[in-house]
Amino acid sequence: MYSIHWFGMWETSSILRHLPWNLDVQRYLFSFLSVDDLLKLKKVSIHLMKCVRIYELLVSYRQDPRGHTPSQRVIVQRQHLLPYINPSLSMRIHFGNSHLLLARTNHSILARGNNYYGQLGDHTRSIQFPGAKHPFTRVRIQHEDPYVHSVHGGVDASFVLTCSGNILTWGRNTKGILGHGHNKMVLAPTLISPSVHHKVPICKLDVNTNNAIAITPCGQVYTWGDYANFQPHTHSIINRGTFSTTNQPTLQKALCFTGAYKFVDVSAGQGFFLAITQDRYHVLTWGHACCYNESERKDQSIGVTRVKGLRLGSGRRIHSIDAGMEHAVVTISVGQVYSWGNHEQGVLGRRQNADAYVPQSIHPKAFDYRKVVKVTAGNSHTLFLDEEGYGYFAGCLPSSIEKRFHPQKIARDLIDIRSSSYHSILINKNKRVYVFGDNEYGEIGANLQSIIRHPVILR
C-alpha cells in the first residue's frame, strides 16, 4: 500500500498543498480511478508521485457515472479529499435566535420560524409575530455546489458550509456577520467570494451571535463580524492590541506569532474565540476578558494568549472545545471536562455559584464517573454526552427562573448533541431528532408552548 507525505512537496501545486498531511493513496484513488489509470499512477508513485501528475489524473481520468461536468467533477473530488468532511448528524440541523435550519439531504435545506430579515432563505421577508406557527419553507440555493456539509445560525442570519469548502450566507447582516464586505441585508443565499479567504477551502465553520470563525485544512484561521479582527501592537507582544469589526473573512496573522502556525479546531463565543493547536496541547483564546486568564472580571480586551489551568499530563490531549455566550468548555482525551467563564446561569456545571477565570474541572461524579465524549455550549446552557449515551443539561432555559448548577441527566441512548442560541438538539441511536428550548416563533414546532422544557421530537 502506497502512502504519501505531502510536506515538502507543495511547491509543485498550489491546490494540493491544502490536502491533509498524510493521504493514503490506494484507499482514496480506488474510488476515483479505473484499474488502467491506477497502473499509470503506480509508475509515478515510485518517484514519490509528483503532486501535479496526481491532480491531473484525479480530474482527467475519474469514472463518473453521474455525468457531472468537469467543474462539478472537481467539486465532487474536493468533497472527498478535504479533511473533517464526515459531518455528524447534528451538523445538519441548527437554530438561530428565532429560526431553524435543517439539511434534509445533500441538496435540500428547509427553514422555519421568523423571517423578518429574510433568514429563511426564500428570497423574501415577512413580518411574523410571536406565537405564529408556520410550516417549513424550502431554502432556494442557486449555486453549482449543492452538497451541504453543515448549517449554522446567528442572530437572524443563516450559514451553509458546503463540502467543497464554500460558505453561503443570508439574512440580517449586523456587524457584517454575513461576510460579504458590506452591512446590508441579504435575502437570497449568497456565496462569500473565495478570493476573500485566498481561494482556500474552508473545512469548519462556527457562528455565535454576531461573530464567525472558520478554519482551513492547512490550519489557517479566518474571523469576521463584531469584534473579530485583532491587530497586535507589536509582533513580540501579542497579548495586547486593537480589536475592530470586519465585514469579511480576515486571516488572523497574529496567531502565527505564537509559534503555533496550524490549528485543528476552532469555536466562536460572543466577542471571543478559541482555537486548538495542531499538537492538541494548547488552547489559544482572544477577545473580551470575561473568559480569559484574569484574576478579576474587567471590561477590557485580551489579545492572543494560551488558556492556563488545563491539567494535561503524559498521554492527555485536548479532544474538543466549544464556546457559549460568556463561557467555554473543553474536553480532554481521558473524558474530563473543564469549564470557565460566567457562571451566573449555572452553565459551568459546578455546584458553586462563582465565576471562573481559569478552567476548572467538573467532578466526574456529576456524570456517574463515565467519560464525557462531547460537550456543546449554548447561550445560557451546556449539554454533555457521555460514553454510554446519556445526555446531561446544565444552565437554564430562556426566561426561566430555574437554574441547574449541577449537570442533570435528561436523556439516554443518544449518539449526538448540539447547542445553539437558546435551543438544544439531541439525536438518539434511532437517528430521531429531539429538541427543546425557545419556541417563540414556532421554530421547534406548531401547536407547542413558547418554551419547550422537555425534549420533544422534531416534526
C-alpha positions as a printed NumPy array, in Angstrom:
array([[  0.   ,   0.   ,   0.   ],
       [  1.395,   3.33 ,  -1.032],
       [  1.406,   6.352,   1.232],
       [  2.343,   9.959,   0.505],
       [  3.67 ,  12.554,   2.867],
       [  2.736,  15.885,   1.314],
       [  5.   ,  18.02 ,   3.467],
       [  7.852,  19.48 ,   1.429],
       [  6.264,  18.845,  -1.975],
       [  3.633,  21.578,  -2.244],
       [  5.686,  23.863,  -4.437],
       [  4.509,  21.84 ,  -7.438],
       [  0.84 ,  22.587,  -6.868],
       [ -0.879,  25.438,  -5.071],
       [ -4.1  ,  23.407,  -4.975],
       [ -2.809,  20.2  ,  -3.434],
       [ -0.994,  21.904,  -0.605],
       [ -4.323,  22.197,   1.221],
       [ -4.848,  18.427,   1.326],
       [ -4.375,  16.501,   4.582],
       [ -0.814,  15.996,   5.807],
       [ -0.933,  12.256,   5.171],
       [ -3.018,  10.775,   2.395],
       [ -3.464,   7.04 ,   1.913],
       [ -3.201,   6.861,  -1.861],
       [ -4.677,   3.443,  -2.526],
       [ -7.73 ,   3.995,  -0.31 ],
       [ -8.606,   7.307,  -1.964],
       [ -7.655,   6.656,  -5.566],
       [ -9.52 ,   3.355,  -5.956],
       [-12.708,   5.376,  -5.55 ],
       [-11.638,   7.785,  -8.294],
       [ -9.72 ,   5.802, -10.935],
       [-10.045,   2.711, -13.074],
       [ -7.565,  -0.156, -12.922],
       [ -5.711,   1.073, -16.036],
       [ -5.378,   4.513, -14.532],
       [ -4.039,   3.048, -11.293],
       [ -1.348,   1.209, -13.26 ],
       [ -0.298,   4.504, -14.802],
       [ -0.283,   6.1  , -11.379],
       [  1.766,   3.252,  -9.882],
       [  4.691,   4.098, -12.166],
       [  4.644,   7.666, -10.898],
       [  4.367,   6.568,  -7.273],
       [  7.84 ,   5.022,  -7.432],
       [  9.134,   8.573,  -7.715],
       [  7.059,   9.875,  -4.756],
       [  4.134,  10.69 ,  -7.073],
       [  4.528,  14.238,  -8.288],
       [  1.632,  16.319,  -6.996],
       [  0.685,  17.875, -10.318],
       [  0.507,  14.492, -12.013],
       [ -1.776,  13.119,  -9.287],
       [ -4.126,  16.055,  -9.583],
       [ -4.283,  15.718, -13.377],
       [ -5.165,  12.056, -13.056],
       [ -7.843,  12.763, -10.477],
       [ -9.506,  15.325, -12.735],
       [ -8.986,  13.713, -16.133],
       [ -9.5  ,  10.003, -15.537],
       [-12.26 ,   9.783, -12.962],
       [-15.047,   7.389, -13.954],
       [-18.174,   9.463, -13.453],
       [-21.465,   7.559, -13.982],
       [-23.491,  10.585, -12.828],
       [-22.491,  12.617, -15.875],
       [-21.087,  15.582, -13.995],
       [-19.497,  18.418, -15.919],
       [-15.713,  18.901, -15.457],
       [-16.241,  21.688, -12.908],
       [-18.719,  19.543, -10.97 ],
       [-16.285,  16.615, -11.004],
       [-13.7  ,  18.783,  -9.276],
       [-16.288,  19.707,  -6.642],
       [-17.155,  16.036,  -6.063],
       [-13.471,  15.182,  -5.728],
       [-12.744,  18.014,  -3.327],
       [-15.551,  16.927,  -1.025],
       [-13.805,  13.558,  -0.639],
       [-10.314,  14.962,  -0.286],
       [-10.998,  17.582,   2.356],
       [-10.323,  16.528,   5.949],
       [-13.097,  16.617,   8.564],
       [-15.574,  16.063,   5.735],
       [-17.69 ,  13.414,   7.501],
       [-20.189,  15.593,   9.36 ],
       [-22.151,  14.271,  12.299],
       [-25.93 ,  14.207,  12.146],
       [-26.144,  17.238,  14.421],
       [-24.21 ,  19.343,  11.892],
       [-27.224,  19.161,   9.58 ],
       [-29.595,  20.946,  11.969],
       [-29.107,  24.262,  13.723],
       [-31.056,  27.137,  15.233],
       [-30.594,  30.856,  15.037],
       [-32.156,  33.085,  17.674],
       [-35.629,  32.596,  16.215],
       [-35.39 ,  30.233,  13.24 ],
       [-34.424,  26.674,  12.356],
       [-32.272,  25.327,   9.51 ],
       [-32.498,  21.672,   8.542],
       [-30.438,  19.986,   5.804],
       [-32.781,  17.19 ,   4.807],
       [-30.485,  15.816,   2.081],
       [-27.3  ,  16.943,   0.373],
       [-29.381,  19.099,  -1.948],
       [-32.366,  20.209,   0.139],
       [-32.426,  22.675,   3.052],
       [-35.596,  23.531,   4.951],
       [-36.182,  26.504,   7.267],
       [-38.868,  27.533,   9.739],
       [-39.518,  30.392,  12.16 ],
       [-39.163,  34.158,  11.99 ],
       [-38.471,  35.625,   8.537],
       [-38.408,  39.351,   9.251],
       [-34.832,  39.638,   7.979],
       [-35.101,  37.021,   5.246],
       [-33.244,  34.412,   7.283],
       [-35.404,  31.593,   5.903],
       [-33.719,  31.914,   2.527],
       [-36.798,  32.009,   0.28 ],
       [-35.71 ,  35.362,  -1.239],
       [-38.462,  37.224,   0.65 ],
       [-39.011,  38.765,   4.071],
       [-42.231,  38.865,   6.04 ],
       [-43.448,  40.265,   9.333],
       [-44.221,  37.493,  11.781],
       [-45.483,  37.815,  15.322],
       [-44.622,  35.715,  18.371],
       [-46.909,  32.728,  18.615],
       [-47.424,  32.438,  14.87 ],
       [-46.898,  28.897,  13.611],
       [-45.604,  28.35 ,  10.103],
       [-44.637,  25.232,   8.141],
       [-41.208,  24.539,   6.722],
       [-40.148,  26.55 ,   3.696],
       [-37.549,  25.408,   1.205],
       [-34.311,  27.404,   1.055],
       [-33.709,  28.32 ,  -2.574],
       [-29.986,  27.93 ,  -3.156],
       [-28.842,  28.725,  -6.678],
       [-25.251,  27.58 ,  -6.684],
       [-23.253,  24.975,  -8.598],
       [-22.151,  23.309,  -5.359],
       [-25.269,  21.811,  -3.695],
       [-23.514,  19.413,  -1.3  ],
       [-24.154,  20.53 ,   2.274],
       [-21.566,  19.853,   4.96 ],
       [-23.123,  21.816,   7.862],
       [-25.658,  24.531,   8.634],
       [-25.317,  27.332,  11.195],
       [-27.487,  30.102,  12.624],
       [-26.618,  33.513,  14.018],
       [-28.781,  36.417,  15.134],
       [-31.37 ,  36.387,  12.339],
       [-28.726,  35.111,   9.925],
       [-28.133,  31.752,   8.233],
       [-24.966,  29.987,   7.083],
       [-24.235,  26.894,   4.997],
       [-20.809,  25.296,   4.641],
       [-20.585,  23.164,   1.502],
       [-18.485,  20.055,   1.025],
       [-16.193,  21.873,  -1.383],
       [-15.271,  24.425,   1.273],
       [-17.535,  27.318,   0.24 ],
       [-19.744,  29.403,   2.56 ],
       [-23.241,  30.636,   1.686],
       [-24.893,  33.242,   3.91 ],
       [-28.104,  35.262,   4.022],
       [-30.364,  37.201,   6.411],
       [-29.605,  40.055,   8.789],
       [-26.128,  41.474,   8.347],
       [-25.427,  43.116,  11.704],
       [-21.735,  43.973,  12.106],
       [-21.032,  42.385,   8.713],
       [-21.608,  38.87 ,  10.038],
       [-22.582,  37.592,   6.568],
       [-19.041,  38.22 ,   5.326],
       [-19.848,  39.914,   2.015],
       [-17.888,  43.107,   2.602],
       [-20.919,  45.247,   3.495],
       [-23.59 ,  45.582,   6.209],
       [-26.675,  45.333,   4.005],
       [-29.403,  42.73 ,   4.425],
       [-29.157,  39.743,   2.062],
       [-32.378,  37.896,   1.167],
       [-31.007,  35.231,  -1.194],
       [-28.343,  32.664,  -0.215],
       [-25.145,  34.278,  -1.462],
       [-21.647,  32.848,  -1.789],
       [-18.835,  34.514,   0.139],
       [-16.247,  35.204,  -2.526],
       [-13.479,  32.547,  -2.327],
       [-10.957,  35.276,  -3.081],
       [-11.66 ,  36.721,   0.371],
       [-10.123,  33.64 ,   2.007],
       [ -7.459,  33.394,  -0.72 ],
       [ -9.423,  30.702,  -2.606],
       [ -8.577,  28.222,   0.142],
       [-11.436,  25.814,   1.031],
       [-12.991,  26.057,   4.482],
       [-13.268,  22.798,   6.415],
       [-15.034,  24.008,   9.573],
       [-17.243,  26.975,  10.432],
       [-18.614,  28.188,  13.752],
       [-21.018,  31.081,  14.383],
       [-22.1  ,  32.725,  17.628],
       [-24.348,  35.792,  17.805],
       [-22.53 ,  38.345,  15.591],
       [-19.178,  36.564,  15.265],
       [-17.935,  33.854,  12.925],
       [-14.727,  31.858,  12.699],
       [-13.515,  29.406,  10.066],
       [-10.512,  27.132,   9.67 ],
       [ -8.834,  25.802,   6.526],
       [ -7.366,  22.301,   6.032],
       [ -3.861,  23.722,   6.389],
       [ -4.716,  25.213,   9.79 ],
       [ -5.228,  28.897,   8.993],
       [ -7.924,  30.801,  10.888],
       [-10.301,  33.433,   9.467],
       [-12.695,  35.534,  11.569],
       [-15.297,  38.182,  10.815],
       [-18.136,  40.069,  12.45 ],
       [-18.3  ,  42.147,  15.614],
       [-15.016,  42.461,  17.472],
       [-13.431,  39.879,  15.161],
       [-10.256,  41.422,  13.74 ],
       [ -7.264,  41.598,  16.075],
       [ -4.128,  43.605,  15.325],
       [ -1.34 ,  43.25 ,  17.917],
       [  0.653,  46.266,  18.983],
       [  3.925,  44.512,  18.146],
       [  4.906,  41.048,  16.998],
       [  6.744,  40.411,  20.244],
       [  3.844,  41.456,  22.496],
       [  0.658,  39.948,  21.14 ],
       [ -1.457,  39.746,  24.28 ],
       [ -2.403,  43.39 ,  23.779],
       [ -3.631,  45.04 ,  20.635],
       [ -6.559,  46.619,  18.829],
       [ -9.841,  44.894,  18.005],
       [-12.105,  46.038,  15.195],
       [-15.216,  44.906,  13.356],
       [-14.687,  43.353,   9.939],
       [-17.402,  42.507,   7.399],
       [-15.498,  39.82 ,   5.506],
       [-13.312,  36.85 ,   6.467],
       [ -9.933,  38.124,   7.662],
       [ -6.849,  35.979,   8.19 ],
       [ -5.703,  36.147,  11.806],
       [ -1.984,  36.579,  11.273],
       [ -1.436,  37.289,  14.963],
       [ -1.931,  33.602,  15.704],
       [  1.273,  32.811,  13.827],
       [  3.347,  34.916,  16.209],
       [  2.766,  32.4  ,  18.995],
       [  4.737,  29.74 ,  17.132],
       [  1.598,  27.636,  16.615],
       [  1.043,  28.056,  12.906],
       [ -1.608,  25.389,  12.438],
       [ -4.885,  24.661,  14.204],
       [ -7.226,  21.701,  14.111],
       [-10.387,  23.08 ,  15.745],
       [-11.974,  26.48 ,  16.393],
       [-15.027,  27.904,  18.152],
       [-16.68 ,  31.314,  18.446],
       [-18.248,  32.882,  21.538],
       [-19.837,  36.279,  21.968],
       [-16.877,  38.556,  21.29 ],
       [-14.165,  35.941,  21.855],
       [-12.675,  32.963,  20.031],
       [-10.966,  29.654,  20.821],
       [ -8.552,  27.544,  18.768],
       [ -6.749,  24.234,  19.389],
       [ -3.148,  23.915,  18.216],
       [ -2.118,  21.069,  15.951],
       [ -0.462,  19.1  ,  18.762],
       [ -3.75 ,  19.358,  20.732],
       [ -1.814,  20.527,  23.741],
       [ -2.759,  24.222,  23.833],
       [ -5.949,  26.275,  23.567],
       [ -5.431,  29.811,  22.299],
       [ -8.006,  32.492,  23.018],
       [ -8.501,  36.16 ,  22.214],
       [-11.254,  38.747,  22.61 ],
       [-13.251,  40.008,  25.604],
       [-11.722,  39.431,  29.026],
       [-14.757,  37.721,  30.571],
       [-13.478,  34.231,  29.775],
       [ -9.748,  34.72 ,  29.927],
       [ -6.935,  34.273,  32.388],
       [ -7.732,  37.278,  34.547],
       [ -7.856,  37.369,  38.335],
       [-10.966,  39.519,  38.213],
       [-13.532,  40.411,  35.628],
       [-12.663,  43.522,  33.636],
       [-14.276,  45.223,  30.668],
       [-11.133,  45.097,  28.589],
       [ -9.774,  43.218,  25.61 ],
       [ -7.189,  40.466,  25.689],
       [ -5.016,  39.567,  22.732],
       [ -3.882,  36.094,  21.753],
       [ -2.982,  34.111,  24.859],
       [ -2.853,  30.488,  25.966],
       [ -5.571,  29.202,  28.268],
       [ -3.956,  28.161,  31.535],
       [ -5.207,  25.625,  34.041],
       [ -5.798,  22.632,  31.773],
       [ -4.091,  19.718,  33.509],
       [ -2.589,  17.856,  30.58 ],
       [ -0.074,  15.248,  31.615],
       [  1.517,  12.416,  29.714],
       [ -0.802,  10.942,  27.119],
       [ -3.504,  13.563,  27.659],
       [ -4.556,  15.815,  24.823],
       [ -7.4  ,  18.233,  24.186],
       [-10.291,  16.49 ,  22.461],
       [-12.744,  19.329,  21.691],
       [-13.682,  22.905,  22.546],
       [-16.881,  24.924,  22.426],
       [-17.771,  28.492,  23.362],
       [-21.094,  29.881,  24.536],
       [-22.196,  33.442,  25.15 ],
       [-19.944,  34.116,  28.144],
       [-18.452,  30.723,  28.914],
       [-16.343,  28.   ,  27.349],
       [-15.901,  24.247,  27.799],
       [-13.067,  21.868,  26.918],
       [-12.944,  18.075,  26.883],
       [ -9.699,  16.12 ,  27.073],
       [ -8.831,  12.648,  25.841],
       [ -9.485,  10.883,  29.171],
       [-13.08 ,  12.156,  29.273],
       [-12.679,  15.025,  31.741],
       [-14.457,  18.345,  31.231],
       [-13.094,  21.8  ,  32.055],
       [-15.215,  24.95 ,  32.032],
       [-14.679,  28.633,  32.741],
       [-16.411,  31.996,  32.328],
       [-19.618,  33.488,  33.669],
       [-21.441,  31.049,  35.992],
       [-24.497,  33.218,  36.614],
       [-26.844,  30.833,  34.784],
       [-25.18 ,  27.654,  36.038],
       [-23.606,  26.912,  32.652],
       [-20.246,  25.818,  34.08 ],
       [-21.77 ,  22.679,  35.567],
       [-20.342,  23.179,  39.068],
       [-22.393,  23.467,  42.219],
       [-20.759,  26.641,  43.487],
       [-22.247,  29.834,  42.062],
       [-18.995,  31.62 ,  41.233],
       [-17.379,  32.782,  38.014],
       [-14.153,  31.106,  36.952],
       [-11.386,  32.831,  35.024],
       [ -9.144,  29.777,  34.835],
       [-10.55 ,  26.419,  33.616],
       [-11.743,  24.191,  36.435],
       [-12.62 ,  20.525,  36.151],
       [-16.178,  19.283,  36.64 ],
       [-16.096,  16.42 ,  39.136],
       [-16.562,  13.01 ,  37.406],
       [-19.267,  12.187,  39.961],
       [-21.564,  14.586,  38.077],
       [-21.521,  12.099,  35.168],
       [-21.59 ,   8.931,  37.313],
       [-17.856,   8.554,  36.689],
       [-18.351,   7.998,  32.974],
       [-16.163,   9.582,  30.31 ],
       [-17.643,  12.617,  28.569],
       [-17.184,  12.346,  24.807],
       [-18.83 ,  15.595,  23.68 ],
       [-19.735,  18.972,  25.167],
       [-21.577,  21.792,  23.427],
       [-22.358,  25.281,  24.757],
       [-25.399,  27.467,  24.113],
       [-26.187,  30.998,  25.242],
       [-27.409,  30.068,  28.715],
       [-26.862,  26.315,  28.932],
       [-24.399,  23.49 ,  28.312],
       [-25.025,  19.95 ,  27.063],
       [-22.859,  16.927,  27.903],
       [-22.785,  13.463,  26.284],
       [-21.058,  10.535,  27.991],
       [-19.652,   7.32 ,  26.531],
       [-22.796,   5.297,  27.295],
       [-25.145,   7.692,  25.501],
       [-26.555,   9.631,  28.452],
       [-27.193,  13.337,  27.957],
       [-26.856,  15.991,  30.679],
       [-28.053,  19.599,  30.908],
       [-26.633,  22.471,  32.956],
       [-27.766,  26.108,  32.976],
       [-31.256,  27.393,  32.314],
       [-33.837,  27.777,  29.58 ],
       [-34.754,  31.239,  28.244],
       [-36.866,  33.347,  30.634],
       [-36.606,  30.611,  33.241],
       [-36.054,  31.115,  36.95 ],
       [-34.9  ,  27.539,  37.479],
       [-31.127,  27.182,  37.102],
       [-29.294,  23.885,  37.118],
       [-25.827,  24.431,  38.54 ],
       [-25.142,  20.69 ,  38.523],
       [-25.448,  18.616,  35.299],
       [-28.795,  16.859,  35.259],
       [-29.471,  13.729,  33.218],
       [-32.139,  14.424,  30.601],
       [-31.952,  11.602,  28.031],
       [-30.346,   8.272,  27.2  ],
       [-29.419,   6.225,  24.108],
       [-28.023,   9.331,  22.431],
       [-25.387,   9.408,  19.695],
       [-25.025,  13.16 ,  19.187],
       [-25.882,  16.531,  20.734],
       [-25.688,  20.188,  19.703],
       [-26.5  ,  23.527,  21.321],
       [-27.308,  26.779,  19.598],
       [-28.592,  30.064,  20.942],
       [-31.408,  29.107,  23.353],
       [-32.05 ,  25.703,  21.796],
       [-30.808,  22.162,  22.419],
       [-30.627,  19.299,  19.924],
       [-30.496,  15.611,  20.865],
       [-30.157,  12.69 ,  18.421],
       [-30.8  ,   9.149,  19.649],
       [-29.497,   5.836,  18.338],
       [-32.533,   5.518,  16.036],
       [-31.48 ,   8.828,  14.429],
       [-34.561,  10.605,  15.71 ],
       [-34.095,  14.287,  16.474],
       [-35.356,  15.723,  19.78 ],
       [-35.228,  19.434,  20.593],
       [-36.217,  21.774,  23.401],
       [-35.811,  25.423,  24.306],
       [-37.211,  28.637,  22.829],
       [-40.232,  28.217,  20.534],
       [-41.486,  31.797,  20.347],
       [-41.778,  31.78 ,  16.532],
       [-42.69 ,  28.139,  16.134],
       [-39.211,  27.132,  15.079],
       [-39.408,  23.887,  17.092],
       [-42.95 ,  23.042,  16.042],
       [-46.517,  24.24 ,  15.751],
       [-49.151,  23.893,  18.487],
       [-46.492,  23.862,  21.202],
       [-45.753,  26.239,  24.065],
       [-43.442,  29.214,  23.607],
       [-40.797,  27.479,  25.759],
       [-40.314,  23.711,  25.479],
       [-38.874,  22.484,  28.784],
       [-38.512,  18.806,  27.916],
       [-37.195,  17.17 ,  24.723],
       [-39.837,  16.692,  22.016],
       [-39.399,  15.016,  18.667],
       [-38.809,  17.421,  15.781],
       [-41.668,  17.306,  13.318]])
